[in-house]
Amino acid sequence: MLPRSLALVATLCLLAAVRASAAAPATQSLFDGRTLAGWTGNLQSWRVEDGAITGEIPAGQRLAKNEFLYWQGEVADFDLTVEFRLSGDASANSGIQFRAQKLPDGHAAGYQADLDQGATWLGRIYDEHGRKLLVERGDRVAIAPDGRRWSEKFGEPADYAALFRPAPAWNTYRLHASGPHVELWINGTRVAVLDDHQSDAADYHGLLALQLHSGPGPVKVQFRNLQLTPLGRTQLPPPAAAPVAAAELTVDPKIGTTRRNGDPPLRRNAGVDDLTRLHASPILWHLRDNPAKPTAVANTAAQKVVAGLKLVHGFQAELIAAEPDLHQPVAFAFDDRGRIWVAEAFCYPNKQPEGKGRDNLLILEDRDGDGTFETRKVFATGLNLVSGLEVGFGGVWVGAAPHLLFIPDKNGDDIPDGPPQVLLDGWGWQDTHETLNSFTWGVDGWLYGCHGVFTHSLVGKPGTPDAQRQKIRAGVWRYHPVRHEFEVFAHGGSNQWGLDFNAVGHLFMTHCRSYWGGGGTTYVLRNGHYWNQANNDYAPWISNRGPDFAPDLRNYLLASARYDSGEGGAGKPGTTAVYGGHSHVGTMIYLGDNWPDTYRDHLFTHNLHGHQINHQVNLRTGSAYETFHAGYDVLFAPDATYLPVDLQYGPDGAVYAIDWSDIQHCHNPRDEIWDRTNGRLYRVSWASTFKPARVHLSARTDQELAALHTHQSEWHVRTARRLLQERAAQRPLQPDALAALRRQADDRSAEVTTQLRALWTLHVCNALDVARLEAALGHSSEIVRGWAVQLGTDNPRQLALSAETLTRLATRDASSHVRLAVAAATPALPLADRWPVGAALAAHAEDAADRYLPKMIWFALAPTVAANLPRALDLAERTPLPTLADSLRWFVARTAEGREQIAARLNQLPLDAATRAVRIFAFSLESEAGLKMPAAWPAAAQRLAGAGETTRAALEQLSALFGDKSVLAPVRARLADKATPLPERRRALDLLRRAGDTESTALLVSLLDDRELRSAVIPLLGISADTARAAEGLIARFGTFNAADKNAALAAFTSKPALALPLLRAVETGVFDKKALTALHARQLRNLRHADVTRALERVWGKTSESSADAKATIARLRDVYRNAPVWSYELEAGRKVYERLCTACHAMGGGSSAGKLGPDLSGTWRNGLDYFLENIVDPNAVVGTAFELQIITKRDGTVVSGMIDKETDTALVVRTVTDTVNVPKTEIKERQKTPMSLMPPGLLEALPEREVVELLKFLTTEPR
């Protein structure tokens, strides 16, 4: 069986997308099905038979040499699909030569896509030049200019044998070549990938030929339906110079490396690993020096960075702006005149006090059209924590948490018409590097943006009650500029910062990689629920984990990129992967008109730690996409300060990028570590065709803007669409313009992208009539039909498509892509209308393995399940989609009525279905305890009792949860039996815990001596009915416990009076060490509110009191501050410094001569958690041990000494104060007052900046290393 990650459907989009403006590269048939016209070769070996090119060797014969049939043409960058079949001897062998050279003897030298009957050669890439085997199937190989090789395995070679279909069946071979990048696909599965940069051997163009291997016979190979799509011609770069020490480019491993986990360092230099990335990384080998001449920007440092950039041969990079004209660029946008608006973020990383904002909006303009952007204006100042920017609709759209702002400038004089208007508020800024960002106009007329995972927002128009606001953590949101409506488009993700739409309007975002998501790019579906980096705070119907037998019950969507981007995660700046690192910033899908067509519709994103622009391809897979790395990146910056934030193509087709420029790469809330003195703007263009563009689209007529919809550059199309949308919101559009758009939309002979562009614009201008929409539903293109569904449901308040129409599409449309569009649109329907659509979608067995559809159907139906329990279970029984059925049963089981119905159906389902259902039932309730037994449960349990071990475990768990004590006896027996495997004993303990078992005390006490089980046993003793035996066992063994188990035992003692009293008696009698009790335990004992416990506590500890309302409010506020902060970004060392400044005078942590002695030793107190520290620091006088009560000594001379009594003799007191130890003779004492007060003053935390509060609490609650 093939690895799941390789199983792709046969219908795939091209790696290089078509031009949007003119006809797509023509796909040509290389064989007429009847003759060998257009082919040359030895016709004794080749003929046409059964409509196929046929080569044959009879049994018992051999050829003198391999024979080749040459196509009379040349290939460079191309996509070729060929149907083939092969039969005969087991050694039968053939191949397809490409980019080859014909030698004098007729032999083809060059690349070969190998071909046999699946045993060994099929899918390999071979070089007839003499390099021989280049790529084994299942491998990705990159070859450096000097011939060094790097490989990465994505499948086992033997697994690919199953791809071959023996004759008379036909197979499909697909070859894709784009510059150095080559991919082979067999029957829809990718089998080999090559990136060949070897200067003296790589071929970027040449001949195409079919091979008949010399034998022995019998061999018969046939080819038909040879379809070639030319994709242009990449020029072979000049040979690279051999790496020399003086030219080697190094990057510190803290910033980014190229080696994989476990690999040795590539180079050692003075004992420090400095990795030569340019010459070591297989996706950077091909890059060359930047050929561009310096621009007129007078900044030597910035020019040096640009001059050092490494690019694909043919590109150039230029400096467009730098300090002092530009600082801290965080976002930018082009207006309709081609001017560049830039947001300068001086406030980051901290929001400033009200009225103290320091962020600016600039306008950079190239007035004379020479490409130099010599004019600079300041449009707005005094903004606070700007993170997003876009222009349009008579003003500027600005993200500045907690606000989405609009700054009007209706007359376009570059002077704001008034103060910023607050459109939305409630945006959080707990983590300021992931607030609302990446503003971009969607093809559907909405303003789109991103939002990160560690910021909590409750968004609405000013004055909206919380209950009517929309919650967003990680996600993608959108705002309609005309209807002024806000919605969360999709939930989930990580610290996403980058959005763009591909040629057919599908949305992609880039983000940090996380374990659950795979790579750093995600195809974003409307109403999708994706993994998030925190793996919590999902919708109620999302499970953040799945059992081993049903892993898809982790039922959120994953990233479309599944290749590993490199080591990463919270606070890890480095990487050990070739792609550069885990952090991706900015998203651009190139659809301009300057870069070569081979890059069109490819996705580019800044790899922050790798200092490179990653190059990706989004391939259609099933109903949606999978994202692959394209094999080679386009830019690398050896300068460690290169810190790009965003990239976009402009009206000239070149790509512009803003550079934050700082040695500090990862988010950190400390203001002082950031360099605010610089900032850069670059332009990357294809040098031979670049020309500056002078545009002023707002001066165009409606008809001229409509005509721009056939422009090659999507920038011109999208800008024209936005302007038409603005005008349509104010006045009727010119009839000729609408007529032109309708002709484009209706022209079935035009490219699909051209028709889509017109449909989108008609939609945003409220000119897409129902008849045209319905016609689009019958379009031959699944992409157009899918868009008709989305546009027809874009406004839930005014649906253009009925539930009946969606149900018909869900039932009848043969395209999984259209069914995915229907699933994404279903949440727009009223709840009552969703079931027929969802049920129709759920009937397609062919979608069972699709990555998206079963889960999207679930997201649509889940909010309706509670009101439709029988319907949900009916669907679970009927649907051929296991992922959907499991989610339905899992969610139904979470309500009491649902459990009743599931139990009843377990008696009716076929046995195999019932056994899976009961395991899902048990998984759903694995965190529950003490549930009411469903009426039908006993019968169901009896029916399934003999169904196997895994089912028995589920039945036992459920029966115990439902209060059936009879099942606990065998559980106790397994626990007691030391021969039982440890994992099973652990499960038994957990089941006893969840069942609230109170009859195992003697067994549990005996297990306190078992180090493997002790930690799990202690909490169970806390709920034991035999409290006397439990307390006795815990007290007797407490001294043998480790620190964690001691904490657990004290938690048990302080959980109820029956255990607390034996503990306090043991303290009084000296059997139990009083020092083990902390203020945390004293508070817990006080909170039992039991008179006998309180009296005993006062005898052994001292007086305790309730915190005031003000103190409780402060504790709650600071708890929220800490829990909502991105704690990973706060430095432990900074927290240590706050601790040393405030605490070491009084407290010890781990002893030492410098440790303070006025307060309790804090060693090990990190285990007590956040509340322990908040309660004791905010309200230090609420709980004070007798040893730490403040004593006030008034001497006869009026001097007052306050502190703790360290020692007392018959004649003197030794008093520890904050600053000293004082010896006070008793003869000098006038008055001695003992107060139930702590020496620690209240208000310590309140006096600190919030940043220092978080740093200190992180230090105090983190286990020392």
C-alpha positions, 0 to 999 in steps of 0.5 A: 500500500502506498504512503497516504501522503503520496496517494493523489488523484489523477486530476491535477493542476499544472505546476505552472499555471496558465497566463490569465490574459491570453490563451493558455499555453496550447496543449498539443497532441504529439501522435495522431493515432494512425501514423508516425508523422512527426517522429523519426527512428528505426521503423523496423523497431517501431510501428503503429498498432491498435492506435498506439506507437508500438515497439516490440522485440520477439521472444528469443531475440535481442536488439544490437542496441537500444532504439529511440523514436524521436519527436521532431520538436524540442522541449524545454519547460513542459508538462507531458502526459502519456498513456503506456502499457508494457508486457513480455519478459520480466526484464522488459524495459523502456523509457521516455527521454526528455531534454535529450541530445541525439548522438551520431549513433542514434543514442539519446543522451540526457534525462530518462523517465524509466519504465518497467513492469513496476519491479525496479525501474518504473518511476526512476530518473536516469541520466544517459549522459553517464551520471546514471541513476539520479533519483530512486523512486520515493526520493527527492534529489537535489544536485549542486552546481559542483555535483554534490547531491542531497536526498530526502526520502518520501516513500519506499521504492518497493511500495511503488510497484503496486502502481503498475497496471499489467496489460491490457490495462493502460497506465499514465506517465506524467512528466513535469519539467520547469527549469531545474525542477523535474517531477514524475507521476505514475497513475496520479501518484508523485514518484520522483523529484529532481532539482538539477543545478549541476553546471556541466550536466544539467539540461534545460531543453532538448529532444523528446524520445521514446526508448525500446530497450535492447532486450531480451524479448519478448517485449512489447511497449505501447504509447498513446495520447501523448499530450504536451503543454509547453511552459516556456523556457528557463535559461540555464544559469552561467556556471557557478564558481567553486566555493572558496573560503572568502566567498562562503556565506555563513549564518549562525545556527541560532538564526537558521541552518540547513542540516537535518535533525541528527546530521553532523555539522557541515562545517566547523569554524573555531569550534562554532558550527557556522553552516555554509547555507548558500553552498550547502542547501539544496534549494539555494545551490542555484542562486547567483549574485545580484546583478543590479546596479545601486539605485539612487537611495543614499544609504550605504548599509542598505545598499550593501544588504541588497548587493549581497542578495542571492537570486535565481539567474535572470532576476535583479533586486533593487533598493527602493527606500531605506532609513531615514525615509523609512523605519519599521515597515510592518505593512504596505499596499499599492493604491490605484496610482501605483503609489506605495503606502507603508505603515511604520510601527514604532509602538511595537511590541507594546501598545502605548498609553492613550494619545501616545501613539507613535506609528505613521502612514507614509506614501512613496511615489514614483512621479516621473515614472523612472522606477525610483519612488523619489517622493515621500509624504506622511499621511497620518501620525500618532497611530497606536500599534498599527499592524494592518493596512489597505487602501480603497473606498475613499480612504485607508483601512488600518488595523490598530488593536483594539480597533479596525479603523478607516481614515477617510480621504474622499478627495484624494488630496493625501490629507485625512478628512478627519480623525480615524473612524472606528469601524470595529473594536474588541480586537485583542493585543495580548500577543502583539505580533499576531493582532489583526494583519495581512489586509487584502481585498478579496476577489469577492469584494470583502476586506480579508485579514489574519488573526493569530492564536495567542490573542483573544478578540471579541469583535463587533461595532462600537457599543455592541454587547458581548453576547452579540460579538464574534469571538476569534482567536486564530483565524481569517476574518473579513469585513464588507466595505459596503454593507459594513458586515464582519464575519470570521471566515475560518477558524484556526491556524498559528501566528498567521501573517499573510494571505493571497488568492490564486488564479481561480480565487482560492485563498491561502495563508502562511503561518508558523508550522506546528506539530498538528498542521505540518508545513507552513501554508494552508488552503483556507476554506470558508467556515473551515475549522483548522488546527491551532497551535495551542490545540485548544479553544475550539468550537464545542464540536471539534475534538483536539485528539483522536484515539488510535483506531479513529485518528480522524476524530481529531476532526479539524482541518490540517495545513495543505503543506505537509512537508516539514518546514523545520524545527520551530514552535514557541520561542525556538528561533532556529531550524534544522531543515533545508527549507529555512525554518518554521516561521513564514511571513507574508504570502504572495501568489504571483500573478503579475506580468514581469516574472517568467510564466514558470512562476505564475500561480506559485506561492512565495513566502518569506522564511523568517529564520532562513532569510530566504523566499520559499517557493511553493506550488499548490496542487489540486488533490482530491477536492482541494489542494496539497502544497509542495515546495517547488524544489528551489527558492528564489532569494537568499539574504546572507545578512543576518538583519534581513527580516522581511515582513510582506511581499506583493507584486505591483502594477509593473509586475515586479515584486516588492518586499518590506524589510523590518531589518533587525538582528532580533527575529522572534517576538519579544515584549521588551522594547529595548531590544528592538532596533528602531533606526532602520527599515527597507523596501526592495524590488525584485524583477526579471531584469530583461523585461522590467519596465516601470509602470505609470498608472492612474486607474481611478481616472479610467472610465467604467468601460476601460476598467471592464476592459482591464479584466483581460490584462495579464497582471492580476494587479490591474484586474483586482484594482479595476474590480475594486474601483468598479465596486466603489463606483457601483456603491455610489451610482449606476455603472455605465451600461457598456461596462456591464455589457462587456463584463457580461460578455466576458462571463458568458464567453465559454470559449474564453479562459476559465480565469477570464470568465471568473474575473468577470463573474466576481466583478459582476457580483461585487457590483450587485450585477450578477443576476440569478439567471447568470448565476444558475448558468454558472452552476451548469458550467463545464468547469468545476471551478466555475460551478464551485464559485457559483455556489460561493457567490450565491451564498455570500450574503446569508441575509440575502441568499441567491441559492436555495437549500433545494438547489444546494441539495441537488448539487450535493446529490448530482454534481460529479465533482468533489470540488463542487461538493466541497463548495456546497459543504463550505456554503451550507452554514450560510443556510438556516439551521433547519435547512442544513440537514438535507444538504448535509445528508446528500453530501454524506452519501458519496462513498468516493469522498471517504478518504478526502482530506476536507469533505467529511470534516467540512460536512461535519462543521456544517451539521454540528451546530444542529445536532443537539436539536436533531439527535435521532437524525444525527444517529440515523446519518451516522448509520447510513453515511459511508464516510467513517470520519463523519459517522465517528464525529456524529456519535462522538458529539451525540454522546456528550448529552444525557439524551444522546447517551440514551439514544446511543445505548438503545441503538447499540442493541440494533446495529450490526455487530461490527458497527456496534463495536466501533460505536461503543468504542467511540462512545467510550472515547467521547466520555473519557474525561467524564465521571459519575454519569447516569446509566442509560436505560438500554445500557445493560442490554447493550453491554451484555450483547457486546460482552464477547466482542473482543478485548478492545470492546471489553475495555470500552464496555468496562469503562462505560459501565463503571462511569454509569455506576455499575460497581460490579465491574470494579472488582475485576479492575481491582484484581488487575491492579493488584496483580503485579504480573499485569502489564504496567500500562493496563494497571495504569488504565485500571487505576484511571478507571477506578478514579473516574468511577469514584471507587471508594472501596480500594483503600487497603489496596491503594495504600499498599501501592504507595510503595510502588514507585511506578504507580504511586503518583496515580494512587495518591489522588485516589486515596483523596476520595477514599471512604476509609479516610483513617486508613488513607491518612495513616498510609500517606502520613507514614510514607510521606517522607519517602515521597518525591517533591511531586508526590508530596505535593499530591499528598498535601492536595489530598489532605487539604481536600476534605476535613476527614483527611485534614484533621489527621494531618493537623494532629500529626503536625501537632504531635511532631509526627509530620514536619510542619515545614512541609505546609506552605501558605498554599496549604494553609489557604486550602485548609481554611477554605474547607470552612470546618470549625475543627480544622480551622481551630487546629490550623490556628494552633499549628500555623497561625491566624488566617483571614479571607482576602478582601474584595479588592485583593480578589479583584486584583488577583483575578485581573493579574491572573487574566493578564498572565493567562492571556499573555504569550508567555512563551515570548517572555524571557525567564532571565528577565523574570529572574532579574525582577525576582532578584530586585524585589524578592531576594532580600527576604526569600531564599530559592535553593539556599546560598549565602546570598539568599534572604531569610525573612520569608519562606524558602521558595525552593520547589514552590513552582509546583504550587502554580500561579494562584499560590504566588498571586494570592501570597504576593497580592494579599500577603497578610491573608495567610501568615505562618507563625514563624513569619509573623511580623514583630514590632519591637519598641525600644525605650529610646523610641527606636522601633525594630520590625522583623522576625524573631530569629532567636530568643534567649533569656537576655536578648532577641535576635531580630531579622529585618529587611536589611540587617540582623539586630541584637536587642537586649531585653532590658532595652525593650519598652514594648513587644507587639506580635502582629498577624502581618507579613513583612512583605508589603502588599502592592508589589505586583500592582506597582510593576509594569504588566510585562514585568509581572508576567516575567516574574510569574513565569520565573516563579512558576517554571521548574528550574533547569 
